[in-house]
Amino acid sequence: MLGSAPGLSGRWERLEPRPRARMLRQVLHAGLRTSFHALGRFVASHPVFFASAPVLLSILLGASFSRYRVEEDVESLLAPKHSLAKIEGNLVDSLFPVNRSKHALYSDLQTPGRYGRVIVTTRKGSVLDPVHLDTILKLHRRIYQMQVTVPATGFNSFNYSFSYLCLPDDKNICIIDDIIRAMEEIQSARTSNRSAPILRYPITQLVDGRQAYIGHQLGGVQGWGPSGAVRGPGTGAKGEGVRSARALQLTYYLQARGGLMDRVASQWEKAFCAELQHFAALHPKLGLYPSTSSSLRTDFQFSSILARRPLLASLGVCSVLAVLCCSMRDCVRSKPWLGLLALLSITLSGLTAAGILNLTGATYNSTYLGIPFVMLGHGLFGSFEMLSSWRRTREDQHVKERVASVFEDVMLRFSGSTMLHLMTLGLAASPLTNMEAVRLFCRTAALAVTISYVYMLSFYSSCLVFTGYLETGYRHGCFCRRVPKPDRLDSKPAWYRCLMYTRYQDETQTTNPPHGVGDGVSHPHTPNPSLTHTHAHTHPHTANNPATHGHVHVANSTHTHPHPLTHPTANTDPHPQDSHLLLGCVRRCYGDWITNTYVKPFVVLLYLVYISFGLMGFLQVTQGSDPSALVAMDTATVLYTRAQQRYFSSYSPVIGFYIYESAPYWNVSVQRDLLEYAKGFQRISWLEAYLNYLSDRNQSTSQPRENFTRTLRHAFLREPQFAHFADDIIFAERGQGEEPDVAASRIFLVAKTTENKREEMSVLLDTLRRLSLTSRVRFLIFNPSFVYLDRYAAAVSSPLRHSLLAVLFLLGLSSLAVVEPLVSVWLGLTLLSVQFGVLGFMTLWGVELDCMSVLCLISALGHSADCSGPLLCGFASGRGDSRTRWVRVALERHGVPSLQTLICYSAALVPVGSVRSNLTRTLFRCLTLTAGCSALHTLAFLPTLLTFLPPSKSRGHRPEGEGQRQEVECVEMNDSTRVVDQITTV
């Protein structure tokens, strides 16, 4: 019988077991909104405390900047924290420490703690020309004789020269590069009118008969071909004569034993750079590109120094736009100070977070430059949402009720977006992250976002209370002066009337509808959204209106209303000049245009183009494992790296081939395997030289262990030309009277490379590691650059992947109890689409996937959720009308705050783009793409797609044939200023 009643069919559908999850969500929503309502009243009741406490706390914590420290270990920041290359490096250092080497060092393989390095190039000619050769040797002597005084003043000062700091050889003479010895031999031969010795490339033979690899010391080489023809640069084969060379690299190794020697070495590096700068000014025909052990750290942190003024300019530009975004023509309802106070709240939260970091002993690095923009995007979103909700409240209410209504309307969404930020940043800051720079950034950003959220609830909300009292007292929003009434303004000048224009409440009551039209969704009898608490049996278009909640006692609520629905997108506002400029544009122009039937196909086509270009960039993503890509431009590190890539890219760095276990070297099959492994490389191999030594003396290479080892120790290693191989072999005693075993040894390999040097090194690393797993001889390969290459792609991408999965999991979990399931689905798809677009377009813009770009991608998850989340929630909460109408409503309520946030955020990025730094350039490009992709989705893609894709708007809509009865609605109004017992509307 009940099912036959047309007026009850829709109500009984709601009592089925299917929507239990919806009921749970409604209960949780009601509880959370009530809690935020009570919190809003509490903050509004104590505004002085909540305004002063954050300021005092920030001042106290800001005094801790005396403990400010900068991170000095750049390798620990930019290299994967846990990698096989670091383990291999520790094993290599334990077997073959640098201080144990007494004959030769390879600058790109064995780099001690302190060193000075310089690349010398010629503007014209060759570095081997007599005039340039003499100049370079003169530079070498000046560096060798250079002295530093430590301490700089006092009676205990001592002068330290390079001979005191250098690494000595077995004769207690400083180890210098082999190219210096070769050049000294050439100079000596020319002085004595002898024929100069032939310099071969990349392996040459010195006067003492020793073979030396000079491929990393001589660059831009042109060699003589077999018939005397000139070969191109870098085309020399083994043993080929050098015709000319454009560059020369010299390395000066220092030893730092203890704190005093480390300070002395640090001062020597500074004097080294100053000496090279002075020498370059005296010899303009030479180009000098210095580099020291501290150059990377100094140039990496130099980005923070360069960005100081642009960051202040960003704050100034953002302040101006925030003031404009909070302003209206109505001088009383305009709140320009709230724009500045929102930025002040973000600044105070940043100062508090920095103070906490200082007190906990944390260090700073240049990647932290992105944290202010994470805070800025999230904080501006919350402030503009609160201001938009404030303007939708009733003006005849008390300020406490209006603030409580703002909390009830906004804080649930703002808390949800904050939770998304903390989830993405928190998981990326967990021990699962293998990149220390990413982990520290996300940990600090999560702390800053948390404090910003608390300050938005306290400081900014109390500022909203103060400006609310100014509005209640009809005081000017900027000058805080009481605005005269219209009858007194008529006698004032025109400029004064324009400056003091406002609308008094009596005008509003006589011209406005009873319950406000500017709400965005207005029915003629809809109660005030911020004043009432709706019971479960309200009419559908009031109960589901996201802005209507109140003490509404409804009679005969099972029947619908007979009146037609009004459309808020029409020009029903009697005071269009009072509306905000952006709100008026969205309400009267953009909302109708973006939902136009003829515009939708073009927006869908634009989205397909967006996906296509994103896919094209996604397929071209490259990893940026080079640390020099994260330092300031035009610095010593960048100039040195460019010179090295230009002149020394023909060969790879020297790769150490380490056999770390005892092997039967006397076995022919083992010898064959080791020679096969080294085949195709330029190599400095003791084993190959020893086998050739045996062959030249007509001795068999297959000997018993004792004979093989005895000849190696007592004959081969005692030859002057082979004595340097003693550094490459470790003997282990067996027993008394027995020859020791070769416990470990090393071979040096150099590969021929092309322009893609780092990619080829990564492939070579993987190939040789796979070979080591199947080889009978236990070996490993190592080069210091492997620390950055090893597992870099996985270390960089894993935090982003974990954060994205965490967000999707959080959305899926919240859809069970808090958020509408379709909202979670739409928000998840939006985040994936924004991430996909940012990743693809940044690749097309020339940004590699390094730690800085990954940090921006992680923060982009929260930023896109800030922009699109409220729009989706506002659209999904509407019932009983068309999709197009609710899209327009959502754009008016939440699209405008998102647009204001994006305008201020994008303008703040502009000064950062002018900083001459690779790190800030990556930051600017990634954050600009994040803002652009978020704006496209929030203002174009989502409004269009939601007009014809789920969720549906048919639920709660009654058939036309239902009985139409009038309903009497009693609204009880409680106001602290006056009490109206009942207002009865029919």
Buried (B, 14 or more C-beta within 10 A) or exposed (E): EEEEEEBBBBBEEEEEEEBEEEEEBEEBBBEBBEBBBEBBBBBBEEBEEBBEBBBEBBEEBBEBEEEEEEBEEBBEBBBBBEBBBBEBBEBBEEBBEBEEBBBBBBBBBBBBBBBBBBBBBBEEEBBBBEEBBEBBBEBBEEBBEBEBBBEEEEEEEEEBBBEBBBBEBEEEEBBBBBBBBBBBBBBEBBEEEEEBBEBBBBBBBBEEEBBBBBBBBBBBBBBBBEEEEEBEBBBBBEBBBBBBBBBBBBBBBBBBEEEEBBBBBBBBBEBBBEBBEEBBEEBEEBBBBBBBBBBBBBBBBBBBEBBEEBBEBBBEBBBEBBBBBBBBBBBBBBBBBBBBBBBBBBBBBBBBBBBBBBEEEBBBBBBBBBBBBBBBBBBBBBBBBBBBBBBBBBBBBBBBBBBBBBBBBBBBBBBBBBBBBBBBBBBBBBEEBBBBBBBBBBBBBBBBBBBBBBBBBBBBBBBBBBBBEBBBEBBBBBEEEEBBEBEEBEEEEEEEBEBBBBBEEEBBEEEBBEBBBBBBBBBEBBBBBBBBBBEEBBBBBBBBBBBBBBBBBBEEBBBBBEEEBBBBBEEBBBBEEBBBEBBBBBBBEBBBEBBBEEBBEEBBEBBEEBBEBBEEBBEEBBBBBBBBBBBBBEBBBBBBBEBBBBBBBBBBBBBBBBBBEBBBBBBEEBBEBBBEBBEEBBBBBBBBBBBEBBEEEEBEBEBEBEEBBBBBBEBBBEEEBBBBBBBBBBBEEEEEEEBBBBBBBBBBBBBBBEEEBBBBBBEBBEEBBEEBEEBEBEBBBBBBBBBBBBBBBBBBBBBBEBBBEBBBEBBBEBBEEBBBBBBBBBBBBBBBBBBBBBBBBBBBBEBBBBBBBBBBBBBBBBBBBBBBBBBBBBBBBBBBBBBBBBBBBBBBBBBBBBBBBBBBBBBBBBBBBBBBBBBBBBBBBBBBBBBBBBBBBBBBBBBBBBBEEEBEBEBBBBEEEBEEEEBEBBBBBEEEEEEEEEEEBE
